[in-house]
């Protein structure tokens, strides 16, 4: 008989935590982590005056398949290699909480750290598909959302259903302490790098090595 594991109620904080802190949450597969993730984090840290950004490396993205997905430990290790900023913390909290959906992870974090001001971070490319996330409306009702503009997805993000619904709640630097639903669109020097492109280039490089005859 398979025993169902319930999410743990005690979560070890991956970094410094104190009442009133402003912490951004950037979830994803990070397969692999890249400069685009750093860009989103840096813009949010500066514009929203956050204390920290936590990268939540998920064991499995429910909207993506397992094909090409590196093991969780590998992705966490790679992410930590490119982070050279003390205010960005790489964590695999979902390994403890046994949650698979962002809403469940968020609820676990808010239950564990009720006096922390969390902000959900995402690139504008993710806002365009946000309505496909499980209980996305509840996420928006629980935590302010900061959308960092990414090339090629700016207009589609502005026309996304969440923006249409919560357009009246748009705000900026005060977002972390705003009562949700609240969405801010942040801009900066844009970075177009993506994990998909990195994996495609790596695969193309491996194929080229296989077909080039030895000297």
Helices and strands as residue ranges (DSSP letters): E 22-28, H 35-47, E 52-57, H 72-82, E 88-91, H 94-97, H 102-112, E 117-123, H 124-127, G 130-132, H 136-142, E 144-148, H 154-158, H 161-166, G 167-169, G 175-177, E 183-186, H 195-211
